[in-house]
Amino acid sequence: MNNVEIWLWILLVMLPHNSRTAELLNTYGSALEAAKAMRDGECTFLTPQEKQRVERTRTREVRALINECNRLGIRIVTLDDDEYPVLLKAIPDPPIVLFVKGSLAPLNDLPSLAVVGPRSPSEYGRNATDRICTELAKDGIALVSGLAVGVDSVAHRCAVNNGGYTVGVLGCGMMVNYPAENEELKITIIEKGGAIISELLPYTSVSAGYFKFRNRIISGMCLGSLVTEASSRSGSLLTAEHSSAQRRAVFAVPPHDIFAERFSGVFDLFRNGAIPVFDVTDIYSALSAAAPTSDNYHAAKRLSQLSTKRPDIQVKPAPKRTPKQTAPAPVAETTQPDPRPTLDLSALSPEEASIVTQLYERPLTMDELIELTGISHDKICAIILGLELSDVITRNQTGTFSIV
């Protein structure tokens, strides 16, 4: 079997969205070695059903699937392909095979944002999504969503109507017409240079239980996720949960009615550290802070160029909150004075003070600050941004932060 055949054979045995597939690959180091161990009976943690599929799944079935995909115009992108999205590869349980129509290549060059919300948004939610996503698309931000009716469709249409790039992640196989209302939109996305993808076999029907697995792909392909509207039972909250678990930024649009149930899910997001979005500058600021620590170097570079392209979206500096500095206490001539000023942290919040205290010792990366302070990734991005804008700390060319 060739490389693609090996990956497909593992997929047919383990089935899509099986979290133990990642364990299998980590144990044996490659798809080839994993397949050999499974065939030779050396893999001891397979379930009885998986062992049966090892015995039943033949090379001819794999090749028949490849031929069918070729006939349908579906490309097969495996976990070790260059086109495979670098951000998605970094999540704990990435899909080992993506069935693709269109091009995924731009996703590895552009900053990307997942946009999710209800299938029946309010007029406010629809308008907010349209306004924000139109600006994002014009500024070259890739928009990723689930191709459902409602907010998903608004996000995708904003991209295709404004020269942007978008990816639709299906909750079914590529050849299943769901939702039927968006069949034309799928075609338009591909024609405009975007992509439609699924980890499911081409004729897999819709299953309500699958969407929670699909949502990990939507968030996993992006630097962050934007929820434009959500009730306490909204499926959009699952995408936000995946995004947070994947250490990506979580954004939410502030609701216009704090008493309406249809917005209640957003309040929980804010309580858990989601970043409120009043305009696109809130998104750019947080993504700019997150991108350098991601695997998507090109996305980080694009974000750094946005202020040059669009001077009107530059973030206005917040009022200065530089910690007060006092002169060091006199020391004997024989003692070398500490060149660092003593810091007065009274003007800072407890979390800001914690970050500044750590940076007082030495420059640190974002990951080091998260480990030392215990502040979540989503929350620390916003806090660091505020400290940068207040000229308390600065980002160094090496990717570390230090006190100004």
SULVEN-V802145 format. One record per pair of residues at least 6 apart in sequence whose C-alpha atoms are under 6 Angstrom apart, sorted by the first residue. I is the first residue (numbers start at 1). J is the second residue. D is the distance in whole Angstrom. If there is no record, write none. Layout:
[[I | J | D] [I | J | D]]
This chain:
[[13 | 50 | 6] [13 | 53 | 5] [13 | 54 | 6] [19 | 93 | 6] [22 | 93 | 6] [28 | 34 | 5] [37 | 43 | 5] [74 | 100 | 6] [74 | 101 | 5] [75 | 99 | 6] [75 | 100 | 5] [76 | 98 | 6] [76 | 99 | 5] [77 | 97 | 6] [77 | 98 | 5] [78 | 96 | 6] [78 | 97 | 4] [79 | 96 | 5] [83 | 105 | 5] [85 | 108 | 6] [87 | 221 | 5] [88 | 220 | 5] [88 | 221 | 5] [98 | 198 | 6] [98 | 199 | 5] [99 | 197 | 6] [99 | 198 | 5] [99 | 199 | 6] [100 | 196 | 6] [100 | 197 | 5] [101 | 195 | 6] [101 | 196 | 5] [102 | 190 | 5] [102 | 194 | 6] [102 | 195 | 4] [103 | 194 | 6] [103 | 195 | 5] [109 | 298 | 5] [109 | 299 | 6] [110 | 299 | 5] [111 | 141 | 5] [111 | 299 | 4] [112 | 141 | 6] [112 | 142 | 4] [112 | 143 | 6] [112 | 222 | 5] [112 | 223 | 6] [113 | 143 | 5] [113 | 222 | 5] [113 | 224 | 5] [113 | 225 | 6] [114 | 143 | 6] [114 | 144 | 5] [114 | 145 | 6] [114 | 219 | 6] [114 | 222 | 6] [114 | 225 | 4] [114 | 226 | 6] [115 | 145 | 6] [115 | 225 | 6] [115 | 226 | 5] [116 | 152 | 6] [116 | 227 | 5] [116 | 236 | 6] [117 | 151 | 5] [117 | 227 | 6] [117 | 228 | 6] [117 | 229 | 5] [117 | 236 | 5] [118 | 151 | 6] [119 | 149 | 5] [119 | 150 | 4] [120 | 150 | 5] [125 | 229 | 6] [133 | 155 | 6] [133 | 158 | 6] [134 | 158 | 5] [137 | 159 | 5] [137 | 164 | 5] [138 | 162 | 6] [142 | 165 | 5] [142 | 166 | 5] [143 | 166 | 5] [144 | 166 | 6] [144 | 167 | 5] [145 | 152 | 6] [145 | 168 | 5] [146 | 152 | 6] [146 | 168 | 5] [146 | 169 | 5] [146 | 170 | 6] [147 | 153 | 6] [147 | 168 | 5] [159 | 165 | 6] [159 | 166 | 6] [165 | 194 | 5] [166 | 194 | 5] [167 | 194 | 6] [167 | 195 | 5] [167 | 196 | 6] [168 | 196 | 5] [169 | 197 | 5] [169 | 198 | 6] [170 | 198 | 5] [171 | 211 | 6] [171 | 214 | 6] [172 | 204 | 6] [172 | 205 | 5] [172 | 206 | 5] [173 | 200 | 5] [173 | 201 | 5] [173 | 202 | 4] [173 | 203 | 5] [173 | 204 | 5] [174 | 202 | 5] [175 | 202 | 5] [175 | 203 | 5] [215 | 239 | 5] [216 | 242 | 5] [219 | 243 | 5] [223 | 248 | 6] [224 | 248 | 5] [224 | 249 | 4] [224 | 250 | 6] [225 | 250 | 5] [225 | 251 | 6] [226 | 251 | 5] [226 | 252 | 5] [227 | 252 | 5] [228 | 252 | 6] [228 | 253 | 5] [229 | 263 | 6] [230 | 262 | 6] [230 | 263 | 5] [230 | 265 | 5] [230 | 266 | 6] [231 | 261 | 6] [231 | 262 | 4] [231 | 263 | 5] [231 | 264 | 5] [231 | 265 | 4] [232 | 264 | 5] [232 | 265 | 4] [247 | 377 | 6] [249 | 378 | 5] [250 | 274 | 5] [251 | 274 | 5] [251 | 275 | 5] [251 | 276 | 6] [252 | 276 | 5] [252 | 277 | 6] [253 | 276 | 6] [253 | 277 | 5] [273 | 379 | 5] [281 | 313 | 6] [286 | 381 | 6] [288 | 303 | 6] [289 | 381 | 6] [291 | 300 | 5] [292 | 300 | 6] [307 | 314 | 6] [317 | 389 | 5] [318 | 389 | 6] [318 | 390 | 6] [320 | 390 | 5] [321 | 390 | 6] [322 | 392 | 5] [323 | 344 | 5] [323 | 345 | 6] [324 | 344 | 5] [325 | 342 | 6] [325 | 343 | 5] [326 | 342 | 6] [345 | 353 | 6] [359 | 402 | 6] [363 | 400 | 6] [363 | 401 | 5] [363 | 402 | 5] [364 | 400 | 5] [364 | 401 | 5] [365 | 400 | 4] [387 | 393 | 6] [388 | 394 | 6] [392 | 404 | 6] [393 | 402 | 5] [393 | 403 | 4] [393 | 404 | 5] [394 | 401 | 6] [394 | 402 | 6] [394 | 404 | 6] [395 | 401 | 5]]
